[in-house]
Every structure is written in structure tokens, then in C-alpha cells.
Amino acid sequence: MKFDKYKLDSTDLRILKVLQTKGRISNAELADEINLSPSACHRRIQRIEDKGFIKDYVALLDPRKVGVPTTVFVEITLNAQADDVLDAFEQAVSKIPNVLECHLMAGSADYILKVVAEDTEDYSRIHRQHLTRLPGVAQMQSSFTLRTVFKTTALPV
């Protein structure tokens, strides 16, 4: 999959760049922005979608407005590296609504989680009721975000 990028031409890449930042742009507006006819633009988007380059179209919500402005990164070390331990942990953590991301890591921690909460009190509740009950956890360290310097969902294409 690493080389799929090279199967796209420069026009396809321009389409992807625009769609990553303007997901609600109309086909006509996109076609105008990249100098294509609307029908050609639509065909290219369909082909790009069919090839799996676009996983989904979503609305990005403002965490403050939906009541979860606090972001916490949690480093987790498991008590074993056996497949059954990893699988049990991954299945359990994927069911916690406030956990937005879970990454298996190389380094001092086995996993890093991105967790959102209303405030420190809410995070404490999430920690007590969910995180401490995850299977196989030997150690956990939480780091609170003071300020998000920048954040993007756009991949470099």
C-alpha cells in the first residue's frame, strides 16, 4: 500500500488536498478550483474512492462546544506481550467512548491513548471506572494537554 500514492497523478493529488480541508465542497466548486469539468472531476473522485484512498467523509466537532475540552495522553505498559494479552487490551479499550485513539508503540510504553474529558474530575472518573479496569495493565501514566499548538487531519499528499 506504500506505493499507491504513485498511482495517482498530480490532478488526483490536488483533489485529495482540497477534499482533506474542504470536505463539504461541491463537485462544481472543486472542479472549478482544480480546473476540470464537473463530470471529469466526479469520475476522478469516484475512482479515488473506489481505490480506497478516501476512507470516509466526517464532520470534525469542536471539543469545547460538545463538552470535552480536556485532552489527556495516557501511556500504558502491559504486564505481558503475549498476543492474547494484547488482543484483550485492544478489544476492551476500543469500547471506551472517551478514548479517541489507541496506538501500539515501540519504546518505553506499549500503548498511547488519546482521551478526551470534560475536565480533570471527569478524567478521574474515566480513569477509575474504565482505564484501571483494562486487562493486562501493569503501569499507566497520564499527561494533560495544556494547549494544542496545532492539529490537522490532512495527510501530506
N, C-alpha and C positions, 0 to 999 in steps of 0.2 A: 504494500500500500504506500510505502515511502515515495515511490516514483510516480504515483498517479498525478501529482501536480504537473508533471511534464507532458501529460496527455492533453492538458488544457492549453489553448492558445491565449494570446495576450488579451483578446476580447473577453474570453471566458473569465480570465483572472480579474479584469476590470469589473465585470458583472458581480463576481464574488465580493470584491472590495466594497462596492456600493451596497449590496444586499446586507453585508455584515453591519453596516452602520445605519442603513435606512431600510429596515425590513418591511416597512409598510408602503414603500414607494410603489406607485402603479407601474404596470408594464410600459405604458406610454411614456411616463416620465423617465423611467430607466432607459428605455430605447433612445430617447432624446439625449440623455446625459452621456451615453456611450456611442452616439452616432450610428444607430442601427434602426431599421424599420421595426415597428412593434411586432410584426409576425416573426421576423428573424430573431428578435430578442426573446420572444416567448419560446421558440423552438430551442434556443440555446439553454434557457433556464430549465426547460423540461429535460433536456439531455443531461445537464449538470445534476439535476435532482435524481434522474434515473440511475446515474453512475454512483450516487451516494455521497457526493461532495457536500450536499446540504442535508444535515441531519433533521432539522426541524425549523419551524418559524415560531418564535415565542415573544411574549411581552415581558420586558425587564421591569420589575417593580422597584419602587423606591423603598428601601428597608425602613426608613424613618416613618413614612406615611402608612405603612402596614404594621407598624408597631414592633419591629425587630431591628433597632438601630445598632445594637451591640454585636460586634463580631469577635469571636474567640477562635484562636487556632490551638488545637489540642494535640500534643504529641503523645502517642500511645506505644508502649512497649509490651509485647505479649510474653507470656511465660514459656512459650514453645513456638517452634516454627513449622510444626507438622501441618500437612495440608488440612486435616480435619479441624485443627485449631483456627487456622486462617479462614477456612470456609465458614465456621460457626460465627466467628467475629464479624466477618463481612456480611453475612446474612442478617445478623442482629442489628448491626449499626445502620444498615440500609433502611431499617424500619423506623428510625428516629426522625420525626419530621423536621426538627431544628438543625439536623446535620445536612448541610448543603453539598459537601464534598468529602470524600474519603480517598486518600491516596496511600498506596503501599509504597514504602520508601526504602532507599538504600541509605544507610547512615545510622545514627545513634537511636532513632526511633523507628519502630516498624511501620507505623501509620501516622499520618497527619490528617486531622479532621478540621473542616471549616464549619463552625457552629454559629448560628445567629440566635439572639435572645432579646427580650425587652430591655433588660438591664442586668446588673450583677446579681441581683436577687433571683431573677428568673433563670440566669445561667446556673446559679447554685442549685435550684430545683432540678434543672435538666441534668446537672452533674450527679446529684443524689439519686434521682429516680431512673435515670437511663444509663449514663456513662459508666458509673461504678458497677452496674449490673451486667455490663458486656462480658461475654465469656472469654476467658483466657488472658485477661488484662493483668499484667504484673505491675506496671507503673504508668502514671499519667501526669502530664504537665500542661497547664493551661496558660496561654498568653493572650492578653486582651489587646485589641487594636485601639490605639489612641486616636488615629486619624488615617483615613485612606488617602494616600498621596495621589494615586491614580488607579483606575480599574478599567479594563476593557474586556470585551468578549470577542473582539475582532482578531482573527489569526493573521499572521503575516503571510500574504499570498503574493 
